[in-house]
Amino acid sequence: PTSGRRCLTARAQVFVGPDKPFELREFELPSVLREGEVLVKVHLASICGSDLHTAAGKRFEDTPLILGHEGVGTVVGIGKDIMSRS
């Protein structure tokens, strides 16, 4: 059953392993955020040296993986226990 609300999605370039092309994948976003969750529309995410080592196969992480953890974005949703957007 659906409420008639359109399903929101996000796209990301996903690392699937060294010497393999990144894959553009689409992910369904939650319609309701849980306590402690914040939904951010990411405008820019950079990758660090550790991410570069992972992509080059010099550092091993489970895949698939979305690299980048230094982001710039806008808060577009907050869980009910979040007190402020500031």
Order of alpha helices (4+ residues) and beta strands (2+ residues): beta-beta-beta-alpha-beta
